[in-house]
Amino acid sequence: PQTLYGLADSPVGLAAWIGGRSVVAKMAAPPKQAQSNVIRMVNPRFYGRDTSNRAFVVGAGQAQRDSNGSGAISLDAPTVTLDAEGANPTHIEAGKGVYRENQKSMDLNGNVLLQDGQGNSFTTPRANIDTKTGIVSGDQGVRGQGPLGQIDASSYGVYDSGKRIVFRGGVHARIEQAAPRRRQK
């Protein structure tokens, strides 16, 4: 019988075939991407205390931490609870945010909603939270409503765990008086 000698039938041919296949495989493989310095987290929760020892909780649907040492954490669908252990904690949510760990601050933007636990609700395009002091502020307008009525203003500040709210610039308010109580005889 006659034998046909192909590349794979000799040691030199076999080595050439293996080497050629390796080169072809490397060319066909997708290029390796540079290692990313970003750390991704799903449903993260950060717990802390401000300088008055009030607890706060920061959460998000997703977070990306840049590992270059800047301490910046980008947040998707962030939530914040200030004075978390208090009788009336303040809850805040937004579309996006950045928590700056080194500065102990957070910038929120995109349909920011603040609720104070006493029936007051405020919406604003942007909010800054100082997690050292618990102060929430913003300068791109605010609209609120609650048991006392409605308010619109250009800027705001929330102090003392929501016990004091200051509105500035073009403030328009509508105070609703509760119906008078009838005396019983």
C-alpha beads as a LAMMPS data file, in Angstrom:
LAMMPS data file: protein, C-alpha beads

185 atoms
184 bonds

1 atom types
1 bond types

-500.0 500.0 xlo xhi
-500.0 500.0 ylo yhi
-500.0 500.0 zlo zhi

Masses

1 110.0

Atoms # bond

1 1 1 0.000 0.000 0.000
2 1 1 1.068 3.445 -0.690
3 1 1 1.454 5.999 2.168
4 1 1 0.889 9.663 1.639
5 1 1 3.091 11.870 3.726
6 1 1 1.344 15.075 4.761
7 1 1 2.570 17.799 7.093
8 1 1 1.278 16.036 10.183
9 1 1 3.047 12.805 9.293
10 1 1 6.580 14.146 9.944
11 1 1 8.000 15.723 13.126
12 1 1 9.060 18.888 11.272
13 1 1 5.670 19.184 9.577
14 1 1 3.862 18.630 12.860
15 1 1 5.837 21.438 14.543
16 1 1 5.137 23.786 11.616
17 1 1 1.444 22.917 11.729
18 1 1 1.219 23.596 15.504
19 1 1 3.162 26.867 15.161
20 1 1 0.994 28.003 12.251
21 1 1 -2.216 27.203 14.147
22 1 1 -0.962 29.211 17.154
23 1 1 -0.275 32.263 14.980
24 1 1 -3.682 31.973 13.301
25 1 1 -5.422 31.589 16.696
26 1 1 -3.684 34.694 18.101
27 1 1 -4.644 36.710 15.031
28 1 1 -8.277 35.569 15.255
29 1 1 -8.574 36.220 19.012
30 1 1 -9.952 39.596 20.100
31 1 1 -7.243 41.967 21.309
32 1 1 -6.630 41.981 25.035
33 1 1 -7.972 45.107 26.632
34 1 1 -5.881 47.038 29.055
35 1 1 -6.710 46.202 32.639
36 1 1 -9.260 48.621 33.988
37 1 1 -8.700 50.557 37.201
38 1 1 -12.451 50.650 37.801
39 1 1 -14.060 48.512 40.475
40 1 1 -17.744 47.792 39.847
41 1 1 -20.254 47.002 42.586
42 1 1 -23.884 45.914 42.333
43 1 1 -26.350 47.093 45.013
44 1 1 -23.668 48.561 47.307
45 1 1 -24.374 50.035 50.747
46 1 1 -22.068 52.425 52.606
47 1 1 -22.639 53.180 56.286
48 1 1 -21.225 56.117 58.200
49 1 1 -21.746 58.791 60.844
50 1 1 -21.591 62.566 60.589
51 1 1 -19.763 64.825 63.060
52 1 1 -22.863 64.837 65.311
53 1 1 -22.736 61.007 65.443
54 1 1 -25.921 60.658 63.356
55 1 1 -25.987 57.563 61.152
56 1 1 -26.304 57.807 57.383
57 1 1 -26.628 55.140 54.694
58 1 1 -25.672 55.542 51.027
59 1 1 -26.853 52.949 48.533
60 1 1 -27.137 52.549 44.773
61 1 1 -28.279 50.173 42.073
62 1 1 -24.683 50.108 40.796
63 1 1 -21.462 51.857 41.700
64 1 1 -18.075 52.249 40.042
65 1 1 -15.071 53.101 42.144
66 1 1 -12.024 54.519 40.444
67 1 1 -9.009 52.821 42.000
68 1 1 -6.591 55.642 41.125
69 1 1 -6.859 56.945 44.692
70 1 1 -9.236 59.847 44.014
71 1 1 -11.897 58.322 46.261
72 1 1 -14.627 59.079 43.689
73 1 1 -17.468 56.592 43.395
74 1 1 -19.968 57.019 40.529
75 1 1 -23.482 55.916 41.501
76 1 1 -26.449 54.821 39.395
77 1 1 -29.841 55.266 41.102
78 1 1 -28.327 56.428 44.408
79 1 1 -30.291 56.541 47.658
80 1 1 -29.292 58.320 50.853
81 1 1 -30.803 58.123 54.315
82 1 1 -29.671 60.864 56.687
83 1 1 -30.183 60.530 60.451
84 1 1 -30.991 56.879 59.737
85 1 1 -31.491 56.007 63.417
86 1 1 -33.517 59.160 64.198
87 1 1 -37.273 59.506 64.611
88 1 1 -37.715 61.208 61.207
89 1 1 -34.895 60.248 58.844
90 1 1 -34.501 62.128 55.574
91 1 1 -34.596 59.954 52.450
92 1 1 -33.062 61.132 49.181
93 1 1 -32.943 59.455 45.784
94 1 1 -31.670 60.523 42.364
95 1 1 -30.847 59.281 38.883
96 1 1 -27.054 59.638 39.205
97 1 1 -24.517 60.675 41.777
98 1 1 -20.864 60.888 42.747
99 1 1 -19.671 60.172 46.274
100 1 1 -16.287 61.701 47.077
101 1 1 -14.956 59.668 49.948
102 1 1 -11.942 61.929 50.565
103 1 1 -14.126 65.062 50.778
104 1 1 -17.017 63.350 52.593
105 1 1 -19.496 64.785 50.091
106 1 1 -21.953 63.596 47.509
107 1 1 -23.344 65.288 44.399
108 1 1 -26.707 64.016 43.170
109 1 1 -28.432 64.945 39.924
110 1 1 -31.345 63.859 37.799
111 1 1 -34.782 64.067 39.424
112 1 1 -33.575 64.375 42.996
113 1 1 -36.351 63.610 45.486
114 1 1 -36.036 64.523 49.189
115 1 1 -38.565 63.274 51.761
116 1 1 -38.246 64.263 55.398
117 1 1 -40.427 61.727 57.223
118 1 1 -42.926 64.430 58.305
119 1 1 -44.905 64.483 55.065
120 1 1 -42.753 67.019 53.214
121 1 1 -41.467 66.141 49.761
122 1 1 -39.086 68.211 47.602
123 1 1 -37.863 67.791 44.027
124 1 1 -34.794 69.453 42.559
125 1 1 -32.453 68.868 39.620
126 1 1 -29.359 68.750 41.850
127 1 1 -28.361 68.284 45.489
128 1 1 -25.066 68.350 47.374
129 1 1 -24.793 66.397 50.614
130 1 1 -22.015 67.059 53.106
131 1 1 -21.811 63.713 54.905
132 1 1 -19.613 65.248 57.627
133 1 1 -22.350 67.642 58.739
134 1 1 -25.520 66.168 57.186
135 1 1 -26.270 69.443 55.370
136 1 1 -28.114 69.127 52.044
137 1 1 -28.052 72.067 49.628
138 1 1 -28.714 72.982 46.025
139 1 1 -28.713 76.002 43.753
140 1 1 -30.687 74.857 40.714
141 1 1 -34.210 75.336 42.027
142 1 1 -36.473 73.391 44.330
143 1 1 -40.187 72.651 44.485
144 1 1 -41.823 71.235 47.571
145 1 1 -45.107 70.326 49.110
146 1 1 -46.263 69.073 52.438
147 1 1 -48.838 69.457 55.189
148 1 1 -48.331 73.253 55.310
149 1 1 -48.610 73.874 51.563
150 1 1 -46.303 74.341 48.584
151 1 1 -43.055 76.218 47.920
152 1 1 -40.803 77.072 44.967
153 1 1 -37.343 78.663 45.274
154 1 1 -34.046 79.095 43.416
155 1 1 -31.872 77.523 46.118
156 1 1 -32.212 75.703 49.422
157 1 1 -30.382 74.319 52.414
158 1 1 -31.507 71.589 54.818
159 1 1 -29.943 71.803 58.291
160 1 1 -30.192 70.056 61.672
161 1 1 -31.499 66.758 60.279
162 1 1 -34.312 68.529 58.447
163 1 1 -35.473 70.591 61.420
164 1 1 -34.505 73.786 59.597
165 1 1 -34.906 74.411 55.859
166 1 1 -33.829 77.702 54.279
167 1 1 -35.160 78.767 50.855
168 1 1 -33.563 81.614 48.887
169 1 1 -34.110 83.432 45.605
170 1 1 -37.521 83.906 44.034
171 1 1 -39.325 82.170 46.859
172 1 1 -43.028 81.606 46.176
173 1 1 -45.063 79.836 48.836
174 1 1 -48.666 78.876 49.345
175 1 1 -49.544 78.199 52.972
176 1 1 -52.624 76.086 53.514
177 1 1 -54.403 76.633 56.761
178 1 1 -55.946 73.600 58.347
179 1 1 -59.728 73.683 58.766
180 1 1 -60.685 75.111 62.162
181 1 1 -61.666 72.593 64.788
182 1 1 -65.164 72.807 66.191
183 1 1 -65.506 73.035 69.902
184 1 1 -67.474 70.338 71.540
185 1 1 -70.021 71.312 74.225

Bonds

1 1 1 2
2 1 2 3
3 1 3 4
4 1 4 5
5 1 5 6
6 1 6 7
7 1 7 8
8 1 8 9
9 1 9 10
10 1 10 11
11 1 11 12
12 1 12 13
13 1 13 14
14 1 14 15
15 1 15 16
16 1 16 17
17 1 17 18
18 1 18 19
19 1 19 20
20 1 20 21
21 1 21 22
22 1 22 23
23 1 23 24
24 1 24 25
25 1 25 26
26 1 26 27
27 1 27 28
28 1 28 29
29 1 29 30
30 1 30 31
31 1 31 32
32 1 32 33
33 1 33 34
34 1 34 35
35 1 35 36
36 1 36 37
37 1 37 38
38 1 38 39
39 1 39 40
40 1 40 41
41 1 41 42
42 1 42 43
43 1 43 44
44 1 44 45
45 1 45 46
46 1 46 47
47 1 47 48
48 1 48 49
49 1 49 50
50 1 50 51
51 1 51 52
52 1 52 53
53 1 53 54
54 1 54 55
55 1 55 56
56 1 56 57
57 1 57 58
58 1 58 59
59 1 59 60
60 1 60 61
61 1 61 62
62 1 62 63
63 1 63 64
64 1 64 65
65 1 65 66
66 1 66 67
67 1 67 68
68 1 68 69
69 1 69 70
70 1 70 71
71 1 71 72
72 1 72 73
73 1 73 74
74 1 74 75
75 1 75 76
76 1 76 77
77 1 77 78
78 1 78 79
79 1 79 80
80 1 80 81
81 1 81 82
82 1 82 83
83 1 83 84
84 1 84 85
85 1 85 86
86 1 86 87
87 1 87 88
88 1 88 89
89 1 89 90
90 1 90 91
91 1 91 92
92 1 92 93
93 1 93 94
94 1 94 95
95 1 95 96
96 1 96 97
97 1 97 98
98 1 98 99
99 1 99 100
100 1 100 101
101 1 101 102
102 1 102 103
103 1 103 104
104 1 104 105
105 1 105 106
106 1 106 107
107 1 107 108
108 1 108 109
109 1 109 110
110 1 110 111
111 1 111 112
112 1 112 113
113 1 113 114
114 1 114 115
115 1 115 116
116 1 116 117
117 1 117 118
118 1 118 119
119 1 119 120
120 1 120 121
121 1 121 122
122 1 122 123
123 1 123 124
124 1 124 125
125 1 125 126
126 1 126 127
127 1 127 128
128 1 128 129
129 1 129 130
130 1 130 131
131 1 131 132
132 1 132 133
133 1 133 134
134 1 134 135
135 1 135 136
136 1 136 137
137 1 137 138
138 1 138 139
139 1 139 140
140 1 140 141
141 1 141 142
142 1 142 143
143 1 143 144
144 1 144 145
145 1 145 146
146 1 146 147
147 1 147 148
148 1 148 149
149 1 149 150
150 1 150 151
151 1 151 152
152 1 152 153
153 1 153 154
154 1 154 155
155 1 155 156
156 1 156 157
157 1 157 158
158 1 158 159
159 1 159 160
160 1 160 161
161 1 161 162
162 1 162 163
163 1 163 164
164 1 164 165
165 1 165 166
166 1 166 167
167 1 167 168
168 1 168 169
169 1 169 170
170 1 170 171
171 1 171 172
172 1 172 173
173 1 173 174
174 1 174 175
175 1 175 176
176 1 176 177
177 1 177 178
178 1 178 179
179 1 179 180
180 1 180 181
181 1 181 182
182 1 182 183
183 1 183 184
184 1 184 185
